[in-house]
Amino acid sequence: MTRGTPRRLDYRFLGAGPAQRWWRPVQDWVVLEQPEVIACGRSLLISGIPSARRDAIGTAIRYTLVVEDVERALAHSLAAAGLHSAGRARLGELLDAGFPAEWVDAALGDTAPSDAEVARRLAPALAAFGVDEPAAAQHRVRHRSWVGALDDGQAVAAFLDRVTRLAEGEPGWAFTTSAIASVKGAGDAADALGAPVAVLLADGGPPEVVDLGKAQAGPRPGIRTMTTTTPSRRRWLVPLAVVVLLAAILVVVLIATVFPL
């Protein structure tokens, strides 16, 4: 997805575009106008890829790349590029080479390209990122759902491992976000999705990976908790109640003896 030079050529997909906007379930927690990486199964989205092209008033133009049926090596390499400005810049240069300004303007205007032509022009960029098989993750996170910081190397390694395993068929999500800035916000997103999720926060991330299952299990603010009596305390509270009752009866008897009616 990109836009053309004239302002009327707003952001649209080159070619037919995806059959379904599979990323819609997470749209409330991402900012697609900013650099984001979203993975679900064998589908991958990278937004905020810079182009050297500018529109008619000089505003920088960006790409959003959506790849479906992505292989594990390509998923790992593309996601790694999407997490860093240098990787996004390299990807943008390759896309600019395959989709020059004049061709994009025509494709978004009256000359719709075939899907085959779009795939042919996209192939060199994908080939440049899909050649290396990802190494085994050194920091695999076993949590079902977790949140980390985009500037934490261990969290990034675990995120890329999750993206790779999603491409291998595991269920769930992995996404970065510029819209969430707290562990609680990430936990709310995981609860709403109802599936395993790995989240990297661009801002406000924790110093280390946090298990969202444990983070969500604690008492929520504003909810009162009730204290129950433990069995050991109940064992001596019952005899104490009997002693108090007997003492009260004894006092009544003494009063009746001293002050007969």
N, C-alpha and C positions, 0 to 999 in steps of 0.2 A: 504494500500500500504506500502511495506517495501522492504528491500533488504536482500540478504543472506550473509553469511560469505565470500565465494569466490568472488573476484572482478568481475567475469563474471556474477554473479547473481545480476544485477543492479535492481533499484527500479521498481517494478511491483506490480500489484494488486494480492493478494491471491484469487484465484477463478476467476470468469468471469469478475469481475469489473463492474462499472456502464455502462448501455447501452449507455449513452451520457455523455460527459464531460460538464455538465451543468454549471460549474464554468468558462468556457472559456471566457465569456464576461468580467470578472473582472481580468483576468490573467495579463493584462498590469499594474495593480495597486496593486498587491500583490506579495509577495516573498514566494513561497511555500516551499522553503528550510528553511525558518524561521517559528516560531510559528505564525500561522494565523487562524482566524475563519471566515468562509464564510457561509452565509445562504441565500437560495433563495427558497421561498415557503416551502415545507416540506422536503427540502434537506439541509444537513448540512455537512460541511467539516472542519476538524481540522488538521492542519499540525504542524510539529515540535514537535511531541510527542516523548520524549526520550526513547530509549530502553537500557537495560543493555548490549545488544549484541554489538560487534564490528566486523568490517570486518577483512580481512586477514592482513591488514597493521595497524590495531589498530584504524581506524577512527570510531567514534561513529555512530551508526545506529539509524534512526528515523522511526516513523510510520506517515502515513497520513491516517486518518480515515474518510471515507465517509459513511454517513447514509442517506438513502432515506425513504420516507414515515414515517418520524420521528414524534412521538407524542410530544405534547407541553411540558410535564414534562421532557421528555428525552432531547428534544432540549434545554430547559433552562439549565438543569444540565450539559450537555456536553459542551455547549457554555461557561458556567461559568467556568468549569474546563479548557477549552482551553485558557481562558484569563489570567491565572496565572500559574507561573512555578510549584507551588505545585500541582495544579490540573492536569497539564500535566504529572508530575512525577507519580502521583497515577494512572492515566490512563495508562501510559507506563508500570507500574508494572503489572497491570491486563492483559494487552495485552501480555506481556512476559510470564505470567503464562499460558495463553491460546495458545500461539504460540511459543513454545520453539525453540531454534536455530536449532536443528537437523530437526525438522518438517518443519521449514521455508525453509531450504536449499533444502530439498526434494521437497517441494511444488513449489519452483521457478525453480527447475531443471527438472528432467524427470518424477516426480510423481505428476501430477496435481491433486489437491484435488477437491472433488465435492463442489458445492455451499452449499449443506446441511451440510457438515462437517465444512466448514468455519463458517457458521452461528451458528453451535453448539458450536464451540470454542469461538466465539465472544460473545455469549449470556451472560455469567457471567459478563463480563466487562460492558455491556450495562445495565444489571440488577442492578449493583452497583450504577449507576448514574440515573436511571429512577424511583426511588421509591418515591421521594418527589414531590408533586405538587407545582409549583412555586407560591409564594405569589403575591398578587396584587402589581403592580409597584407603588412605592411612587413618582417616578420622571418621569412619562410618558411625553414624548416630543410630542407635537402636530404637529410639523413641518412635512411637507411632506418629505423633505430631510434635513439632518443635519450632522454636523461633530463635534466630541468631542475628548478628549484626553484619551488615555488608562489608564492614572494614575488619572483620575477624577472620583471619586466614583459615582457622579450623572450621568455622561455620560455612565458609565458602566451599571448602573441600567437601564437607558433608552435603551441601546443597547440590554440587555437581554429581556426587555419587547418587543422590536421590533422582536427579534428572536422568541419569544413565539407566537406573533401574526402572524408572517409569517407561523409558523407551524399550525396555525388555519385556514390558507387559504388566508391571506392578500397578495396582490401582492407586489413585490419589492425585495430589497436586504438589507443585513446587512453584513458588512465585516470589519475586522481589516486590517491594512496595514503597512508594514515596508518600502514601496516604495514611499509613499507620505508624505511630511513633511510640508504641508501648507494648509490653508483653500482654497486657489485658486485651488490647485491641486485636492482637494476633490470635489470642485465645477465642475471642468472640467470632472471628472469621473462621477458625477451625471448627467451632461448634456449629456455625451456620452451614458450612460445607458438608459436615457429617462424613468426612473421608480423611484418610491420612494426609497430612500436609506439612511441607517444610517451607518456612517463611524467612526471608532475609529483609530486615528493616534498613532502609537507607539512612534514617535518622532515629535516634532514641533506642537503638538496639541494646540488648543486655551484654555485659562483658564476656559472657560465655553462653553456650547453647542452653536453652531452658526447655525442659519437657513440658509441653502445654497440657498434657494429661494431669500432671501433678500440680501445675500452676492453677488449673481450673478446679481442682478437687478441694481446695481449702475453703474456709468460710468466706462468704462474700461480704463486703462492707455494707453496713446498714441492716444486716440480718442478725437477730439475737440468737444466741445458742443457749440451750438449757443444760444445766448441770445436773447430772444424775448421781444418786448415791451408790457408791460401789458396794459389792456384796460384803466385803470385810467390815464396812461401817454398819451395814444393816444388821450384822450378826450381834453387835453389842448395843445397837439402838433399841432392839426389841426388849432385852432384859432390863435396860435402863427405864423403859416406859413402864414395865411391870413394877419396878421398885418405886417409881414416882407414884403410881396408882396406889400401892400398898401404904406408902407413907401418908397419902391423903386420907385413906380410910382410917388409919391409926389416929390421925389428928382429929377426925370427926368423932371417933369413939372416946377419946380423952375429953373432948369438950362436953360430950353427952354425960360423962361420968362426973365431971366437976360441976357442971351446971345442969342438973337434972330438970327436965320439964315438969 
